[in-house]
Amino acid sequence: MTSLSHFDSDGKAHMVDVSDKPDTARIAVAEGHIKMSPETLSLIVEGRADKGDVLGIARIAAITGAKKTADLIPLCHPLPISKVAVDFTPDTALPGVYVRATVKTTGKTGVEMEALTAVSTATLTIYDMVKAVQKDMEIGGIRVALKDGGKSGRFENT
């Protein structure tokens, strides 16, 4: 079993020292979804939500969330993010919206947390934008779909 890098030899939490690691190109993709009624989904897709463009606002929130990850996750390193892309796929079979975020950087540590935060922030924003019409929406399935770069190489969550 590998040791947990966020704990020192005495078991105390600490920020991992990455100063000796080389800068490498890094990418992470995270995904998740928000389930809702078909009526709520139609409201979003047709642009009829009282608060405005739900997916447009959720995209901006996701980008902001990715950029603010180090402010939210105590031991996460602040990173120079070079790209955040967010895709939404409305799905009547769910029913709801699938969210996929891609984050890139060139740095000493990966951007999985930034991608996960982007998806989380997007789904929470969708909830906030339409909670007046449906309070029992369900957010789930948030996971790292892909990460690449650095010493550990490529990981694909199939």
N, C-alpha and C positions, 0 to 999 in steps of 0.2 A: 504494500500500500504506500502511495506517495504521501509525503508530508504536505500539510497545507501551508502555502507560502505567506499567508497573511497573519501567521502566528510565529513568534520567535521561539527560541529554545525553552523559554520559561512559560510558554503558553499565552503570552500577552499579544494582543492584536497590534500590528504595526503596518505601516505602508511599505510595500516591497521596494527595495532599492534596485532600480533599473538603470542606474547611471552607467554601468559598464556594458550594457547591451547595445548592439548596433542598431541604427535606424534601418528599418525595412518597410517595404510596402505592405500594408495590412488592409484587409477587407473583412467585414462581417455582415451577414444578412440574418435578420430576425423576422419572425412572422407570428401572427396571432389573429384572433377574430373577435367580433362582437355579435352575439345573437340577439335578434329582436323579432317582433311580429312582422308579417308581410306588409301591414299597413304603415308601420314606422319606416321600414326599408323603402317603400314607395315614396314616402314623404321626403326622404333624403335624396333618392335618385332623381326625383322630379323637381328638386329644388324648392319645395314648399315649406320647409321648416321656418318657423317664425324668426329664429336667430340668424338665418342667412345660409350661406354656402357651407354646409356641414363638413364636407370632405375637404374643401379648400382651407377652412380654418383648422381642421385636424392635421392637414399636411404641414402648415406653418407651426402648429404646436409640436408636432413630431420633430421637426428640424430644431426647434428651440430646445426641446427635451434632450435631444442628442448632444447639443452644444453645452447644456447645463449639467450633464451627468455627474461630473466630478463634484458639483455642488450638492448633489443629492445622495450619492453613495460615498460614505465616509473614507474608504481606503482606495478609491478609484483615482487614478492619475489624470490630471487635466491633459488633454491631448489637442494637437493642432489638426482639427478635422478638415479634410480637404473636400469631402463630398457627403451629402446626405440626400438620398432619393427615397421617396415614399410612394408606394403604389397601393391603390384601393381596388378591390374586386368585389362589387356587390354580387350576392348570390342568393337567388330566390329559394334554392334548395336548403340552405342553412336554416332559416333565412337570416341574413345579416351581411356583414362586410368583413372580408379578409383584408388584413393589412400586412404589407411586406416592406421592410426598411433595409436599405443598403447604406453602410457607412464605410468611408475610406479614410486612411491617413497614411503618412509615412512617419514612423516613430518607433519607440522602444517597447511598446506594449500594444496589445490588440484593442479592437473597438467593439467587442461583443457587448459590453455593458451599454455603450452608446446606442447600438442597434436595438437592444432590448428596451431601453428607455424610450427610444423613438416610437416603437410599437405600443408600449404601455401608454405613453402620453397621447398618441393618436386615438386609441380606443377609449381612453378616459374622456377625451375631448368630444368624441362622437356621443358618448353617454351624456355628457353635460349639455350638449347642444339640443338633445331631443328628450331629455328626462321628463319634461313637462307632459309629454304624450305617452311615455312608457317608462315606468320605474323598475320593471323587472328584467331589464336587459341583462345579458350575461357575457362577461369578458373571459376569454380563455385561450388555451392553446399557445400561449406565448413561449417561444423557444428560439434558440439559435439554430438556423437552418444551414448556415455555412460560415466558416471562418477560415482565413488563409493568411499566411505570412508568419514570420518569426520562427523561433526554434522548433516549436511543436508542429509546424507545417499546416497542412490542409485537414479540415474536419468537415464532413458533410453529414447532416442529420437526416437520414432517410426514413 
